[in-house]
Amino acid sequence: MRPEAAPRSRTRPALIAAACAVVGCGRKATVDPGPDLQIVGESTRLRLEDPVPQTSPWFDGTRVTLVAARGETLGLQILHRAAGATTLAIPGTTVTGYAVEAFPVKRPSTSLFGGSHGAGTYADGLTASPTPATNPAYFEVAVPVDAAVGERAGELVVAGRRVPVTLTVADAVLPPLPRSVWAYEDPRELVWANGGAGDPPRAVPSSAERACIDLFRAHGVLLSPDLQLAWWEARRPVLDGFADVPVMISTDPVKAADEVRGWIAATAGTGQVPFTIPIDEPRSAEARAKVRVLAEAVRAAGGGPGRFHYAVTAEPHPDFGDAIDLYISWKAAHRAGDRVKRWTYNGAPPYAGAVVLDAETPGTRTWGWIAWRWNIPVWYVWDALYWHDRHNRRGKPLPGRALDPRVDPVSFDDGEDRGNFDGVLALPSPEGCRPTLRLAALRRGLQDRQLLELAARCAPEATAALAAEVVPTALGDAPAKGKPSWSTDEAVWERARRQLVELASCRDQRAPQ
């Protein structure tokens, strides 16, 4: 699935690793590479050739300071130049370490996918390790929901250097992270990644696919293909708790009517509603006419709000009449009195942060804030496991061009537009899927959304003002071109998150002790 109308943006050239720049009269000025040790969050998209940030909300040069709600997971990238293992210990929390693999971007992503931070080497792939020696090393700190409020002391050790850590646990409590993102996946990718070919069966999730589904669930994402009716019973358990069931129907109105009736019967009483996107991005009058004919057939078969939703990846148009139940668009924005059900999908500035490897900071983290501000219940991602460029295989048999990110992480290339890790939120592993920093950044944004929801109950005006300050415009309120309205400095987002934690703790509303 491709964007409707993508903004154009400039790419920035890679910084020279030697950190020297030519200035007037031929002299060379040394570029400060930044401190030898620095801490940033999971949503910083930093090339390894870039100077390290001079300052950080997490680290003052001598001590690491963290703030978290109960039930929250913090992600920390440890940027360091010293060779050696890194460890992090904070009593009363669960700390998971990861070695981070970096990939060389030689052909920057084009504006269709949000543009690029520039050619260079980007850290992204994660492999669990209690003592990672990579630069950066990455750690996730999970705070239990029943953790005691207050400070606790821990320690970060980087190549023998010991740094004290203080974690302040706030009163606010985050519930289990709901899945508010649907990421499409093709189960065949898991077979192809292990040397398979052709068109293997997809009805029953394999153990590898179930592992991937669980990984994405932990990040607030439903990982699922469009379901055929015959797959429902086998796949129903992995869609538990997700109200909207992605399904596939024929584009033949007669066949589609039978399938719609079958889906309505199969999901009756479950609290779940099937939805379908059989015709993607209908831009012409002819395509819109086909959408309307099929949508009216769905309605005649019993579909409609609360029973079976016909969706279209487009804005409302008179050609559709009132036959569309769900609009999915980059320009989605719920407004007062809006009766149209709307989602959005993927992302590219200035509408939303981009998913690609070489995106500007903070990338997918923006999605949670945008979804809260513009009342978007579900964010749709196409694709999540796009490990073969099957759409540009130029007549070759499936699976298409295999992704080899250590050589070139471009996953989609049609000769004009290209994206580095477009559609790739996880990487293949022997067990199924390997997480990425971009997937972790997405979860960070979804947790930010939870904090926004909690804070709005305690201080609605202050919360709304803070959200508007962090993301002034996005989606349908953003201009068609230009830079994003939000900061590309993750420190700004971290300071805002800490304000949300304070607001969500409802301190101003408590009775005096």
Number of C-alpha atoms within 10 A of each C-alpha: 13 14 17 16 12 21 21 19 19 14 17 12 12 16 18 13 12 10 14 14 13 10 9 7 6 8 9 11 12 11 13 12 16 13 15 12 19 22 23 25 26 28 30 23 25 24 22 19 17 16 17 20 18 14 15 18 17 21 17 13 15 11 15 20 16 19 20 24 27 22 19 24 20 20 22 20 22 22 22 21 15 14 12 16 17 28 23 22 18 19 12 14 16 13 19 18 22 23 24 24 19 20 23 22 25 16 17 25 29 21 19 22 27 29 26 25 23 22 20 23 20 22 26 26 20 21 16 15 17 17 20 21 21 21 22 27 26 33 27 20 21 20 25 18 16 9 16 15 14 11 13 16 14 16 17 19 16 24 15 13 11 15 16 16 21 17 20 17 23 20 20 24 23 22 12 13 17 17 23 21 26 25 22 22 23 18 20 19 22 24 21 19 19 12 8 14 15 12 12 13 10 15 16 15 17 14 11 18 23 18 16 24 21 17 20 26 19 15 22 24 28 27 26 24 19 18 19 15 16 12 15 18 11 11 17 12 9 16 18 12 13 17 14 17 24 19 24 19 22 15 16 12 18 13 12 20 23 15 20 30 17 14 23 19 11 14 17 11 9 10 12 19 22 22 25 21 20 20 16 14 20 17 12 8 11 10 14 20 14 18 26 18 15 23 29 22 21 26 20 13 20 15 24 20 14 13 20 26 27 25 23 25 25 21 18 17 10 7 15 19 11 13 21 23 21 23 20 23 24 24 24 25 21 19 10 5 6 9 8 15 18 26 24 25 24 25 28 28 30 26 29 30 26 28 29 28 30 33 28 26 22 28 27 28 30 28 30 24 24 25 25 18 20 19 15 20 15 18 21 20 23 18 20 22 25 24 30 21 19 18 14 14 16 10 9 10 12 17 21 19 18 16 21 13 17 11 11 15 25 24 23 25 17 12 7 7 12 20 28 28 26 26 24 29 29 25 22 20 15 10 13 22 22 18 22 22 26 29 26 27 26 27 30 27 26 28 27 27 24 24 28 27 17 22 24 18 13 18 19 15 11 15 22 15 11 17 18 15 14 17 18 16 20 27 23 16 14 19 17 16 14 14 16 21 18 22 16 17 15 20 19 14 22 19 13 17 22 19 16 27 25 20 23 26 20 17 13 11 9 8 6 5 3
